[in-house]
Amino acid sequence: AVRPATARIWRDGTERELPLASVRVGDIVVVRAGERVSVDSVIRQGANQLDESLLTESLPVSKAEGDQVTSGVINGDGLLRIETTAIGAETTLARIIRLVENAQMAKAPIQRVVDQVSAVFVPVVLDIALLTLVGWWLMGIAHRIGIVAFDKTGTLTEGKPRLVAHLPGGSLSADELLQLTASVQAGSSRLMAEPGINLAALAGQASELESTGRTVSWLADVTAAPQLLGLLAFGDTVKDSARKATMRSRRALSSSSIFKRLSSVTPKLPNFFHA
């Protein structure tokens, strides 16, 4: 379910699980790793990555204390304590569902008849017209196209990032960096790069990883003596069908100059663009 039936409320120093209808604005809700957020809220303790693919991005989005959280998103690996700002019908998710339902019910009877007729005849007519139009259109503008861009995340890739590299900074070993990362994700501590942290020690490696399409996250000790602890690089797996799809597109338009120009920039793009 996109809306949990219960929520863990932190009251008087204890945690209790209550029906969602019993939650009030201002209540502190505890969200454990992998759980779906039940209310619109503001993070009061903890920092983590949230899966907001239900509403927006398919990749996890980093959230920290003071950030807004929408009901229906999924918490990552850490523990969060959030302050309720909206409940029930006033949450963002509930308003979206209500708008969709109202739009579906707002159709007049005559429009329903038109929809039924259109479902049969209009697609046939449009398909014929579209095939003709697209053919002429492609011939007319293909020679002016310099670059073809794809929405990579979740389209050409699986949308499930994984750790592909971990580079320690300072005195930490690679294993110690992973252990420290795991301990941060398991609780509500916050270790990440902030202004004033010197990233020069790993800047070259980070630039190289980012140039290959990786996403780099920095870890740092932000106590009284700030220091860089290391970096983590995340990558996404290319779908098995992505290469075939791009090759079909290449063959379909091979007669135009588009792919001659694309070939000149292909080495700068991630490997899944190559034949």
C-alpha positions as CSV (number, residue, x, y, z in Angstrom):
1,A,0.0,0.0,0.0
2,V,1.2,3.5,-0.8
3,R,-0.2,4.7,2.5
4,P,0.7,2.7,5.7
5,A,-2.2,1.9,8.1
6,T,-0.1,2.6,11.2
7,A,2.7,4.9,12.4
8,R,5.3,4.7,15.2
9,I,4.8,7.8,17.4
10,W,7.5,9.0,19.8
11,R,5.7,10.4,23.0
12,D,7.0,10.9,26.5
13,G,10.3,9.2,25.7
14,T,8.6,6.0,24.4
15,E,7.8,4.6,21.0
16,R,4.3,3.3,20.4
17,E,2.6,2.1,17.2
18,L,-0.8,3.8,16.6
19,P,-3.4,3.8,13.8
20,L,-2.7,6.5,11.2
21,A,-6.0,8.1,12.1
22,S,-4.6,8.8,15.6
23,V,-1.6,10.8,14.4
24,R,-1.8,14.6,14.9
25,V,0.1,17.5,13.4
26,G,3.2,18.1,15.4
27,D,3.6,14.4,16.4
28,I,7.1,12.9,16.1
29,V,7.0,9.8,13.9
30,V,9.8,7.2,13.8
31,V,10.6,5.7,10.4
32,R,12.8,2.7,10.3
33,A,14.9,1.5,7.4
34,G,12.9,0.3,4.4
35,E,9.6,1.7,5.7
36,R,7.2,3.9,3.8
37,V,6.7,7.4,5.3
38,S,3.1,7.7,6.5
39,V,2.7,11.5,6.8
40,D,3.9,14.8,5.2
41,S,6.6,15.9,7.5
42,V,9.9,17.7,8.3
43,I,13.0,15.7,9.3
44,R,14.0,16.5,12.9
45,Q,16.7,13.8,13.5
46,G,18.7,11.7,11.0
47,A,19.9,12.0,7.4
48,N,19.3,9.4,4.7
49,Q,18.4,8.8,1.1
50,L,14.7,8.4,0.2
51,D,13.1,6.6,-2.7
52,E,10.7,9.2,-4.2
53,S,9.9,7.3,-7.4
54,L,6.3,7.2,-6.5
55,L,6.1,10.9,-7.1
56,T,9.2,12.1,-9.0
57,E,12.7,10.7,-9.4
58,S,13.6,7.0,-9.6
59,L,17.0,7.5,-8.0
60,P,17.2,8.0,-4.2
61,V,17.2,11.6,-3.0
62,S,19.4,12.7,-0.1
63,K,17.5,14.2,2.8
64,A,18.7,15.7,6.1
65,E,17.4,17.6,9.1
66,G,15.1,20.4,8.2
67,D,14.1,18.9,4.8
68,Q,10.5,18.3,3.8
69,V,9.4,14.7,3.3
70,T,6.2,13.6,1.5
71,S,4.0,10.7,2.6
72,G,4.3,7.6,0.4
73,V,8.1,7.8,-0.1
74,I,10.3,4.9,1.1
75,N,13.1,5.4,3.7
76,G,16.6,4.1,2.9
77,D,18.9,2.3,5.3
78,G,18.9,4.7,8.2
79,L,16.6,5.8,11.1
80,L,14.6,9.0,10.8
81,R,12.5,11.0,13.3
82,I,10.1,13.3,11.5
83,E,7.6,16.0,12.7
84,T,4.2,15.7,11.2
85,T,3.0,18.7,9.1
86,A,0.0,17.2,7.3
87,I,-2.2,14.1,7.8
88,G,-5.0,12.2,6.0
89,A,-6.7,14.1,3.2
90,E,-4.3,17.1,3.6
91,T,-1.1,15.2,2.5
92,T,0.4,15.7,-0.9
93,L,-0.3,12.1,-1.9
94,A,-3.9,12.3,-0.9
95,R,-4.4,15.5,-2.8
96,I,-2.9,13.9,-6.0
97,I,-5.1,10.8,-5.7
98,R,-8.2,13.1,-5.1
99,L,-7.4,15.2,-8.2
100,V,-7.1,12.1,-10.4
101,E,-10.3,10.6,-9.1
102,N,-12.2,13.9,-9.6
103,A,-10.8,14.2,-13.2
104,Q,-12.0,10.7,-14.0
105,M,-15.5,11.4,-12.6
106,A,-15.9,14.8,-14.2
107,K,-16.6,13.5,-17.7
108,A,-20.0,14.3,-19.1
109,P,-22.2,11.4,-20.4
110,I,-21.8,12.5,-24.0
111,Q,-18.0,12.6,-23.6
112,R,-18.1,9.0,-22.4
113,V,-19.8,8.1,-25.7
114,V,-17.3,10.1,-27.7
115,D,-14.5,8.4,-25.8
116,Q,-15.8,4.9,-26.8
117,V,-16.1,5.9,-30.4
118,S,-12.7,7.6,-30.4
119,A,-11.1,4.5,-28.9
120,V,-11.9,2.6,-32.1
121,F,-11.7,5.1,-35.0
122,V,-9.3,7.8,-33.9
123,P,-6.2,5.6,-33.3
124,V,-6.5,4.1,-36.8
125,V,-6.8,7.5,-38.5
126,L,-4.0,9.0,-36.4
127,D,-1.7,6.0,-37.0
128,I,-2.0,6.4,-40.8
129,A,-1.5,10.2,-40.6
130,L,1.3,9.9,-38.1
131,L,3.3,7.5,-40.2
132,T,3.1,9.8,-43.2
133,L,3.9,12.9,-41.2
134,V,6.8,11.4,-39.3
135,G,8.4,10.1,-42.5
136,W,8.5,13.6,-44.1
137,W,9.3,15.3,-40.8
138,L,12.4,13.1,-40.2
139,M,13.6,13.6,-43.7
140,G,13.2,17.4,-43.2
141,I,14.9,17.9,-39.9
142,A,17.3,15.0,-39.3
143,H,20.2,16.8,-41.0
144,R,19.9,19.6,-38.4
145,I,20.2,17.3,-35.3
146,G,23.6,17.3,-33.6
147,I,23.0,15.2,-30.5
148,V,20.4,12.6,-29.4
149,A,19.7,12.7,-25.6
150,F,18.2,9.9,-23.6
151,D,16.7,9.9,-20.1
152,K,19.2,7.4,-18.8
153,T,18.0,6.7,-15.2
154,G,15.2,4.2,-15.2
155,T,15.0,4.3,-19.0
156,L,18.3,2.9,-20.3
157,T,19.3,1.7,-16.8
158,E,17.6,-0.3,-14.2
159,G,17.2,2.6,-11.8
160,K,18.8,0.6,-8.9
161,P,22.2,2.2,-8.1
162,R,24.9,0.1,-6.4
163,L,28.3,0.8,-4.9
164,V,31.0,0.5,-7.5
165,A,34.0,2.1,-5.8
166,H,35.1,3.3,-2.3
167,L,38.2,5.3,-1.9
168,P,39.5,6.1,1.6
169,G,41.1,9.4,2.5
170,G,43.5,10.1,5.3
171,S,44.4,7.2,7.6
172,L,41.4,5.0,6.9
173,S,41.7,1.7,5.0
174,A,39.1,0.7,2.4
175,D,37.5,-1.8,4.8
176,E,37.4,0.7,7.6
177,L,35.6,3.2,5.2
178,L,33.0,0.6,4.4
179,Q,32.5,-0.3,8.1
180,L,32.1,3.4,8.9
181,T,29.6,3.9,6.1
182,A,27.5,0.9,7.3
183,S,27.5,2.3,10.9
184,V,26.3,5.7,9.7
185,Q,23.5,4.2,7.6
186,A,22.4,2.0,10.5
187,G,21.7,4.9,12.8
188,S,21.0,8.6,12.8
189,S,24.6,9.9,12.9
190,R,25.5,12.3,10.1
191,L,28.8,12.1,8.3
192,M,29.1,13.9,5.0
193,A,31.1,16.6,3.2
194,E,30.3,20.2,4.3
195,P,31.8,23.6,3.4
196,G,35.3,23.9,4.8
197,I,36.3,20.2,4.1
198,N,39.4,19.9,1.8
199,L,38.5,17.5,-1.0
200,A,41.7,17.9,-2.9
201,A,43.2,14.5,-1.9
202,L,40.5,12.6,-3.9
203,A,39.4,15.3,-6.3
204,G,41.2,13.7,-9.3
205,Q,39.7,10.2,-8.7
206,A,36.2,11.8,-8.2
207,S,36.5,13.7,-11.4
208,E,37.5,10.5,-13.3
209,L,34.5,8.5,-11.8
210,E,32.0,11.3,-12.6
211,S,33.3,11.4,-16.2
212,T,32.2,7.8,-16.6
213,G,28.7,8.5,-15.4
214,R,29.2,7.6,-11.7
215,T,27.6,9.5,-8.8
216,V,30.1,10.5,-6.1
217,S,29.2,10.9,-2.4
218,W,31.7,12.4,0.0
219,L,32.2,11.3,3.6
220,A,33.8,13.5,6.2
221,D,34.2,14.0,9.9
222,V,32.5,17.3,10.7
223,T,33.4,17.5,14.4
224,A,35.8,20.1,15.9
225,A,38.6,18.9,13.6
226,P,37.0,18.4,10.2
227,Q,38.8,15.9,7.9
228,L,38.0,14.0,4.7
229,L,37.3,10.3,5.3
230,G,36.7,9.1,1.8
231,L,34.3,8.9,-1.2
232,L,31.8,6.4,-2.4
233,A,30.9,6.1,-6.1
234,F,27.6,4.7,-7.2
235,G,26.6,3.3,-10.7
236,D,23.5,2.0,-12.3
237,T,23.2,-1.2,-14.3
238,V,22.3,-0.8,-18.0
239,K,19.2,-2.7,-19.1
240,D,19.7,-5.7,-21.4
241,S,17.3,-4.1,-23.9
242,A,19.1,-0.7,-23.9
243,R,21.8,-1.6,-26.3
244,K,19.3,-3.2,-28.8
245,A,17.0,-0.2,-28.6
246,T,19.8,2.3,-29.3
247,M,21.1,0.1,-32.2
248,R,17.6,-0.1,-33.7
249,S,17.4,3.7,-33.6
250,R,20.9,4.0,-35.2
251,R,19.9,1.7,-38.1
252,A,16.6,3.4,-38.6
253,L,18.2,6.8,-39.1
254,S,21.6,5.6,-40.5
255,S,20.9,7.3,-43.8
256,S,20.9,10.8,-42.2
257,S,23.8,12.8,-40.9
258,I,22.6,12.5,-37.3
259,F,24.7,9.5,-36.4
260,K,27.8,10.7,-38.2
261,R,27.7,13.7,-35.8
262,L,26.8,11.4,-32.9
263,S,29.8,9.2,-33.5
264,S,32.2,12.2,-33.0
265,V,30.9,12.7,-29.4
266,T,30.2,9.1,-28.5
267,P,33.6,8.5,-26.8
268,K,32.6,11.2,-24.2
269,L,29.4,9.4,-23.3
270,P,28.9,6.3,-21.0
271,N,29.8,3.0,-22.5
272,F,26.2,1.8,-23.1
273,F,26.0,4.2,-26.1
274,H,28.7,2.2,-28.0
275,A,27.9,-0.5,-30.4
